[in-house]
């Protein structure tokens, strides 16, 4: 009997130890379980893994619960100085900040969430233009009342790179009769904050605007120089020699309102010499320029990039010599600002076509 009792006691001790071991294993597993097993799951998406200083990208965090949740809280940590603007909070209260240090982005949902409900946070991040290149880590955590915080899964790495800074610009038109009004556009790649334009290559600063308009009063060929600057890169210069050509002549226009039937379009036209458009720039969606030599009774064809606009070519047979002239095609947003009324019928597209300024005819 004593032997049986002893055996039973030993079995009870072994069984108790086994139960205790299972309890410890369960507790340990609960501690290290991922976000979804803790009642909340959060996953981060990044719109761009590589950006240049001064550029922006979008972060989206998807959150889903598998149990009833109170006081859901999302914290996101980004590198110091990165600027944030909120896009979609999905009902959360956001701790507002524009320039921050780590551990200061926070979204809190006041209302309770039921099991299976989802939430989404979307915010825009801008890397300061002065930031040095490198690899940077984003981190975050999701938590709730009586639910321990767990990390946000998904993408977390952003690479900041830096392309060689370049000052650059474009201009429209590049050729035309005096006085020639030219629109310049800054295309510099390093986010400059100041500009110095020299429109005639004489060493004098003619404008400090970013996208200036300049009038060339006299015929000639002009070199244009742009010197762009910001706090990080100073005095990066772009020089385009012989960039603008101004010919003799006056800016008189002969225009005719284009008519359109079914599938037709509205437009204006002109001809002869260098060409400049009087159309309002705010109404021009796309402009293309083509230059050709025009000789008496020689068929002339101005070609354009057909894949970017509806006009592939402009052709005619001139009755006299004109030398080199310019043709301009303008795809308009609305009816031309230089016609009295829209074209009748169904208008497919409003356009302007300018060929020089003195008029052509093949009749």
C-alpha positions as CSV (number, residue, x, y, z in Angstrom):
1,X,0.0,0.0,0.0
2,X,2.7,2.4,0.9
3,X,4.5,1.6,-2.4
4,X,1.3,2.3,-4.3
5,X,0.9,5.7,-2.5
6,X,4.4,6.6,-3.3
7,X,3.9,5.7,-6.9
8,X,0.8,7.8,-7.1
9,X,2.5,10.8,-5.4
10,X,5.4,10.6,-7.9
11,X,2.9,10.5,-10.8
12,X,1.1,13.6,-9.4
13,X,4.4,15.4,-9.0
14,X,5.3,14.6,-12.6
15,X,1.9,15.7,-13.8
16,X,2.1,18.9,-11.9
17,X,5.5,19.7,-13.4
18,X,4.2,18.9,-16.9
19,X,1.3,21.3,-16.5
20,X,3.6,24.0,-15.1
21,X,5.9,23.6,-18.1
22,X,3.0,24.0,-20.6
23,X,1.9,27.1,-18.7
24,X,5.4,28.6,-19.1
25,X,5.6,27.7,-22.7
26,X,2.2,29.3,-23.4
27,X,3.2,32.5,-21.5
28,X,6.4,32.7,-23.5
29,X,4.7,32.1,-26.8
30,X,2.1,34.8,-26.0
31,X,4.8,37.3,-25.3
32,X,6.6,36.8,-28.6
33,X,3.6,36.3,-30.8
34,X,3.3,38.8,-33.8
35,X,0.9,41.7,-33.9
36,X,-2.0,39.7,-35.4
37,X,-1.9,37.2,-32.5
38,X,-2.0,40.0,-29.9
39,X,-5.3,41.3,-31.3
40,X,-3.9,43.9,-33.7
41,X,-2.0,43.8,-37.0
42,X,-0.4,46.8,-38.7
43,X,1.4,46.8,-42.0
44,X,3.3,49.7,-43.6
45,X,3.6,50.6,-47.3
46,X,6.0,53.1,-48.8
47,X,5.4,54.7,-52.2
48,X,9.1,55.2,-53.0
49,X,12.0,53.4,-51.5
50,X,14.6,55.8,-53.0
51,X,14.2,59.6,-53.0
52,X,16.3,62.7,-53.6
53,X,16.7,65.5,-51.0
54,X,13.7,67.8,-51.3
55,X,11.4,65.1,-52.7
56,X,8.3,63.5,-51.1
57,X,6.8,60.1,-50.7
58,X,3.7,58.6,-49.2
59,X,3.4,56.2,-46.3
60,X,0.2,54.1,-45.8
61,X,-0.3,52.0,-42.6
62,X,-3.1,49.4,-42.7
63,X,-4.5,48.3,-39.3
64,X,-6.8,45.4,-38.6
65,X,-8.1,43.9,-35.3
66,X,-9.3,40.4,-34.5
67,X,-10.9,41.4,-31.1
68,X,-12.8,44.3,-29.6
69,X,-10.4,47.2,-29.1
70,X,-10.4,50.3,-27.0
71,X,-8.1,53.4,-27.5
72,X,-6.3,52.1,-30.5
73,X,-3.0,54.0,-30.9
74,X,-0.5,54.2,-33.7
75,X,3.0,55.6,-33.2
76,X,5.4,56.2,-36.1
77,X,9.1,57.2,-35.8
78,X,10.9,58.9,-38.7
79,X,14.3,60.5,-39.0
80,X,14.8,63.9,-37.4
81,X,13.8,66.8,-39.5
82,X,11.6,65.0,-42.0
83,X,8.4,66.9,-42.7
84,X,5.0,65.4,-42.4
85,X,1.6,66.4,-43.7
86,X,-1.5,64.2,-43.0
87,X,-3.7,63.0,-45.8
88,X,-6.1,60.4,-44.3
89,X,-6.5,59.8,-40.6
90,X,-9.6,57.5,-40.8
91,X,-11.2,59.1,-37.7
92,X,-8.1,59.3,-35.5
93,X,-6.8,62.3,-33.6
94,X,-3.4,63.2,-34.9
95,X,-0.6,64.9,-32.9
96,X,0.2,67.7,-35.4
97,X,3.7,68.6,-36.2
98,X,5.7,69.7,-39.3
99,X,9.3,69.1,-38.3
100,X,9.8,66.6,-35.6
101,X,12.2,64.2,-33.9
102,X,11.5,60.5,-33.5
103,X,8.6,59.1,-31.5
104,X,6.3,62.2,-31.9
105,X,3.9,61.0,-34.7
106,X,0.8,59.6,-33.0
107,X,-2.7,58.7,-34.1
108,X,-5.3,57.8,-31.4
109,X,-8.8,56.5,-32.1
110,X,-11.3,57.5,-29.4
111,X,-14.1,55.2,-30.5
112,X,-14.0,51.5,-29.8
113,X,-13.3,49.1,-32.6
114,X,-15.0,45.7,-33.1
115,X,-13.2,42.5,-34.0
116,X,-12.5,42.5,-37.8
117,X,-12.6,46.3,-38.2
118,X,-9.9,48.0,-40.3
119,X,-8.3,51.4,-40.2
120,X,-5.9,53.2,-42.6
121,X,-3.6,56.1,-42.0
122,X,-2.0,57.9,-45.0
123,X,0.6,60.6,-44.7
124,X,3.0,62.5,-46.9
125,X,6.7,62.7,-45.9
126,X,9.2,65.3,-47.4
127,X,12.9,64.9,-47.0
128,X,14.6,68.3,-46.4
129,X,16.6,69.5,-49.4
130,X,19.7,69.8,-47.1
131,X,19.6,66.1,-46.1
132,X,22.8,64.1,-46.8
133,X,22.4,60.8,-48.7
134,X,22.1,57.6,-46.8
135,X,19.9,54.7,-45.7
136,X,17.2,55.5,-43.1
137,X,14.9,53.3,-41.1
138,X,11.3,54.0,-40.2
139,X,9.8,52.3,-37.2
140,X,6.4,52.2,-35.5
141,X,4.2,50.4,-33.1
142,X,0.5,49.7,-32.6
143,X,-1.2,49.3,-29.2
144,X,-4.5,49.6,-27.4
145,X,-6.1,49.6,-23.9
146,X,-5.1,46.3,-22.2
147,X,-3.2,45.2,-25.4
148,X,0.6,45.4,-25.4
149,X,2.3,47.4,-28.1
150,X,3.6,45.4,-31.1
151,X,5.8,46.7,-34.0
152,X,4.4,47.8,-37.3
153,X,5.4,45.3,-40.0
154,X,6.1,45.9,-43.7
155,X,8.5,48.3,-45.4
156,X,10.8,50.3,-43.2
157,X,13.8,51.4,-45.3
158,X,14.2,54.6,-47.3
159,X,17.3,55.5,-49.3
160,X,18.1,59.1,-49.8
161,X,20.3,59.6,-52.8
162,X,21.5,62.7,-54.6
163,X,21.7,63.3,-58.3
164,X,24.4,65.7,-59.5
165,X,22.8,69.2,-59.2
166,X,22.1,70.8,-62.6
167,X,20.9,74.3,-63.5
168,X,18.7,74.1,-66.6
169,X,16.0,76.0,-68.4
170,X,13.8,76.1,-71.5
171,X,12.3,79.0,-73.5
172,X,9.4,79.5,-75.9
173,X,9.7,80.7,-78.7
174,X,13.4,80.3,-79.6
175,X,13.0,82.3,-82.9
176,X,10.9,85.2,-84.1
177,X,10.7,88.8,-85.2
178,X,11.4,91.8,-83.0
179,X,10.0,92.6,-80.6
180,X,10.1,89.0,-79.5
181,X,8.5,88.1,-76.2
182,X,10.0,84.9,-74.7
183,X,8.8,82.9,-71.7
184,X,11.6,81.2,-69.8
185,X,11.1,78.2,-67.5
186,X,13.5,77.1,-64.8
187,X,14.2,73.3,-65.0
188,X,17.0,73.1,-62.4
189,X,17.1,69.8,-60.5
190,X,18.3,70.9,-57.0
191,X,15.4,73.1,-55.8
192,X,17.1,76.5,-56.0
193,X,15.7,79.4,-54.1
194,X,17.3,82.2,-56.1
195,X,17.8,82.8,-59.8
196,X,20.0,85.3,-61.8
197,X,19.1,85.5,-65.5
198,X,21.3,87.1,-68.1
199,X,19.2,87.1,-71.3
200,X,21.7,88.6,-73.7
201,X,25.1,87.3,-72.4
202,X,26.4,90.8,-71.5
203,X,27.2,89.9,-67.9
204,X,24.3,92.0,-66.5
205,X,21.5,90.5,-64.4
206,X,18.2,91.0,-66.2
207,X,15.8,89.1,-63.9
208,X,15.6,87.4,-60.5
209,X,12.3,85.6,-61.1
210,X,12.1,81.9,-61.3
211,X,10.1,81.8,-64.6
212,X,10.5,85.2,-66.2
213,X,9.3,86.7,-69.4
214,X,11.7,88.8,-71.4
215,X,11.2,91.0,-74.5
216,X,14.0,91.1,-77.1
217,X,13.7,94.5,-78.9
218,X,16.4,94.2,-81.5
219,X,17.3,91.5,-84.1
220,X,20.2,89.3,-83.3
221,X,21.4,86.0,-81.8
222,X,21.4,85.9,-78.0
223,X,23.2,83.8,-75.4
224,X,21.2,83.1,-72.2
225,X,22.8,82.4,-68.9
226,X,21.1,81.2,-65.7
227,X,22.8,81.1,-62.4
228,X,20.8,79.2,-59.8
229,X,21.5,79.0,-56.0
230,X,20.3,77.4,-52.8
231,X,21.8,77.0,-49.3
232,X,23.5,73.7,-50.2
233,X,24.6,74.4,-53.8
234,X,25.8,77.8,-54.8
235,X,26.1,79.4,-58.2
236,X,25.4,76.5,-60.5
237,X,25.4,78.0,-63.9
238,X,23.8,76.9,-67.3
239,X,24.9,78.8,-70.4
240,X,23.1,78.3,-73.8
241,X,25.1,80.1,-76.5
242,X,23.1,81.4,-79.5
243,X,19.9,80.2,-77.8
244,X,17.5,83.0,-79.0
245,X,17.3,84.3,-82.5
246,X,15.5,87.5,-83.2
247,X,14.8,88.5,-86.8
248,X,13.7,91.7,-88.4
249,X,10.0,92.3,-88.8
250,X,6.8,93.2,-87.0
251,X,4.5,91.1,-85.0
252,X,1.4,91.5,-87.1
253,X,-0.9,88.5,-87.3
254,X,-3.5,87.3,-89.8
255,X,-5.8,84.9,-88.1
256,X,-8.9,83.0,-89.1
257,X,-11.2,81.1,-86.8
258,X,-11.1,77.4,-87.6
259,X,-14.4,75.7,-88.0
260,X,-15.4,72.2,-86.9
261,X,-18.1,69.8,-87.8
262,X,-18.4,66.4,-86.3
263,X,-15.0,65.5,-85.0
264,X,-13.7,68.9,-86.2
265,X,-11.7,71.5,-84.2
266,X,-11.5,75.2,-83.6
267,X,-8.3,77.1,-84.4
268,X,-6.4,80.1,-85.6
269,X,-3.6,80.6,-88.2
270,X,-1.1,83.0,-89.5
271,X,2.0,83.1,-91.8
272,X,5.4,84.3,-93.0
273,X,8.8,85.0,-91.2
274,X,9.5,84.3,-87.6
275,X,6.4,83.4,-85.6
276,X,5.2,84.5,-82.1
277,X,1.8,83.6,-80.7
278,X,-0.5,86.2,-79.0
279,X,-2.4,83.4,-77.3
280,X,-2.8,83.6,-73.5
281,X,-0.2,81.3,-72.0
282,X,-2.8,80.1,-69.4
283,X,-4.9,78.7,-72.3
284,X,-2.0,76.7,-73.9
285,X,-1.8,73.1,-72.9
286,X,1.0,72.1,-75.3
287,X,3.2,74.1,-77.7
288,X,5.6,72.8,-80.4
289,X,7.9,74.7,-82.7
290,X,9.3,73.7,-86.1
291,X,11.6,75.7,-88.4
292,X,12.1,75.3,-92.2
293,X,13.6,77.1,-95.2
294,X,10.8,78.5,-97.5
295,X,11.5,79.0,-101.2
296,X,9.3,80.0,-104.1
297,X,7.2,77.1,-105.6
298,X,9.1,74.5,-103.4
299,X,6.7,72.4,-101.4
300,X,7.3,73.1,-97.7
301,X,6.6,70.7,-94.8
302,X,6.8,71.6,-91.1
303,X,6.8,68.3,-89.0
304,X,5.8,67.9,-85.4
305,X,5.8,65.1,-82.9
306,X,2.6,63.4,-83.8
307,X,2.7,61.2,-80.7
308,X,2.4,64.2,-78.4
309,X,-0.2,66.3,-80.2
310,X,-2.8,65.9,-82.9
311,X,-0.9,67.9,-85.6
312,X,1.7,65.8,-87.4
313,X,2.6,68.3,-90.2
314,X,1.8,71.7,-91.8
315,X,2.4,71.8,-95.6
316,X,2.0,74.4,-98.3
317,X,3.4,75.6,-101.7
318,X,4.7,79.2,-101.3
319,X,4.6,81.7,-104.2
320,X,7.7,83.6,-103.2
321,X,10.9,83.2,-101.1
322,X,10.8,83.8,-97.4
323,X,14.0,82.2,-96.1
324,X,14.0,80.3,-92.8
325,X,10.7,80.7,-90.9
326,X,9.1,79.2,-87.8
327,X,5.8,77.4,-87.4
328,X,4.1,77.0,-84.0
329,X,1.4,74.6,-83.1
330,X,-0.6,75.3,-79.9
331,X,-3.0,72.7,-78.4
332,X,-5.5,74.8,-76.4
333,X,-7.4,74.1,-73.2
334,X,-10.4,76.1,-74.3
335,X,-11.5,78.3,-77.2
336,X,-8.7,80.6,-78.4
337,X,-8.6,83.9,-76.6
338,X,-8.0,85.7,-79.9
339,X,-11.3,84.6,-81.6
340,X,-14.7,86.2,-81.0
341,X,-16.7,83.1,-80.5
342,X,-16.2,79.3,-80.4
343,X,-16.2,77.3,-83.7
344,X,-19.7,76.0,-84.7
345,X,-20.7,72.4,-84.4
346,X,-18.9,69.7,-82.5
347,X,-15.3,70.7,-81.7
348,X,-12.8,67.9,-81.3
349,X,-9.9,70.1,-80.3
350,X,-9.1,73.9,-80.1
351,X,-5.7,74.7,-81.8
352,X,-3.6,77.6,-83.0
353,X,-1.3,77.2,-86.0
354,X,1.2,80.0,-86.6
355,X,3.4,80.1,-89.6
356,X,5.6,83.2,-89.7
357,X,3.7,86.5,-89.8
358,X,3.2,87.8,-93.3
359,X,0.8,85.4,-94.8
360,X,1.1,82.4,-97.2
361,X,-1.1,81.2,-100.0
362,X,-0.8,78.3,-102.5
363,X,-3.6,79.8,-104.7
